[in-house]
Amino acid sequence: MSTQRSDARRNYQRILEVAEAEVATHGADASVEQIARTAGVGSATVRRHFPTRRALLTAVFQERIEHLIAYADGLRTADDSRSALLDWLRTLLDYAVSARGLADALAYEPPTDRPTDHSCGTTLEAAGAPLLARAISDRTVNPALTPHDLITLTVGIALATEHHSSPATEATHLLHLLTEGLTLHA
């Protein structure tokens, strides 16, 4: 039985390695069948480990998501709550632009009240919520904003710019316009 578990762990790791490469090349639409062929397993094996495309994408982006959570946590005590929130959103945007497929993995998810929902978007909403709450409390951002709004807007910018000749530059420009550009300062 330990051989079977060992084989399953190896298969899982191999599938994940191949999936990371395929998603980097083809984005969120990477072929599960191609991932299975390249990993040397059947597509049923891939689906046993990752029952949905979203589960596969979540696993592929897990390390980046964990970094964003830790980064948000580190910003909670920053002196300027608005700057901390915007810094975290810029980092999220940079990740979404540079990690092909991450924006797609986040793009579809409506807000949910299900405590068992551990999707990428829900996880990031929870990470950013304390930063937003503090900025709202400090009266530096609109109190009508929700964590879901922030993730949706950031992901929307990443998706809208992914085919530009310089996606990172355009995405940064649009985030700046979103956060600063609509207000004239006297």
N, C-alpha and C positions, 0 to 999 in steps of 0.2 A: 504494500500500500504506500510506503514512503517513496518508492520509485514513481508511482503514479502522481503523487503530490509534487515530487521533484520535476517530473515532466510537465505537469500543469504550470508550475512556477516558471520553468524555462520558456514554455509556450507563451505565457502571459508576457514575460519580459521581451521576448522576440517580437510578438505582435505589437507591443507598445513601441519598441524601437522602430519597427517598419512603419507603423502608423504615424509616428512623429515625422519621419522623412517624407512620407506620402502627403501628409497634411501641409508640410512646409512647401512642397512642390505644387500641389493641386488644391490647397485650401480645404474647406470643410466638405467639399464634394468628392474628396478622395474615395476611390473605389474600395469597398470592403473586400470584394473579390480579389482585387489586385494586392491588397494588404495580405490577405490569406495566402495567395500564391507566393509572394515574395518571402513571407515568413515561413513557408514550407508547411502550412497547416491547411485544413479545410475551412471553408467559410463558416461551417457550423461551430468549429472550435473558436473562431473569432467571436461569433455571436454568443457562445456560452460564457465567455469572459466579459463581453461587452454587448449586452442584449439590445442596445439601441445605438444609433449613430451618436446621439448626445452623450451617452455613457463613454463611448470611445473618445470623443473630443474632450470631455471633462478629464479623463485620465491623461490625455496628451498634454493638456494645459495645466495640470495640477501644480507643477512646480512654480509656474508663473503666478497662478492664483495665490498660492501660499506666500510668495514674495509680496504681492500686493496687500495681502492681509497683514503681514508683519510690518510693512511700510506704513499702512494706515494706523496701526497700533502705535508705532513710533511717533507719528505726527500728532497724536491726541493731546500732548502737553505743549505743543508749539505756542509761542507767544501770540501769534496772529492767527486766529482760527480760520479766517477767510483764506489767507495765503496757504495755510496747511491743507484745507480742502481743495483748493485749486492746484496745489502741487501734486496731491494724490490723483486728481483727475487727469492732470498732464501725464503722469506716470502710467496710469491706466490706458490713456489714449496712445502713448508711445508703444506700450505692449500690444494693444489691439492692432496698431498699424504694422508693427514689425513681425508679429506672430501670425502668419497667414492662417486664417480659419478661426482665430479667437473671436473676432467680431461676429462671425456667423454663429459661433457657439453661444454667444450672448444675445443675439438679435431677436429672437422670437419669443422670449419668455415673459408672459404677463405676470404681474405681481401675484403672489399666492400667500395665503395664510397657513398653509400646511407646514407644520413644524418639521416634517420629514423631507421636505424639498431641499436637497443639497446641490442644486444645479449651480453652475458657474455664476450665473447672474444673481441668484439669491444669495450665494456666499459673498459676492462682492458688495451687494447691497448692504448686507449685515456689517461688512468691514467698514464701509463708508458712512454708515448711519451715525456713529458717534461724532465723526468730524462734521457732518451736516448739522446735527443737533446742537453742537457747540457753536457753530457759526450762526445758526438761527438764534440761539440764546444770546449771543453777542450782538445781534441785530446787524450782521454784516452781509447776510444773504436773505433772499426772499423766503418768508416763512411758509409759503405755499409749496416750496420744493419738497420732493420726496427722494429717498435714495433711488427708487426705481426711475424717477425722472432723470436723475444724473447719469445713471448707467445707460439708459435709453439714448439720451442726447450724445453721450460720449461714443457709444457704439455706432450711432447714426453717422457721426462725423467720420469714424473709421471706415465704415462701409461706403460712404459717399466719396471718399478720396482714394480708395484702394487702387483705382485704375489711372490716377494722375501720374504724370511723369515723376513727380516728387511727392509721394503720398504723405510723408512725415511733415514736410514743410507746409503743405496745404492743410493738413489736419491741425497743425499747431496754429496756423493762421485762423482757421474757422473756430477753434476753441477760444482763441483770443477775442474774436468778434462776438462770440456767444457770451462771454463773460464780461467783456469791457466795451465792445464796439457799438453797442446799441444805446449807450448812455453818453450824452455830451456833458463834459465836466466844465464848469465855469471857471 
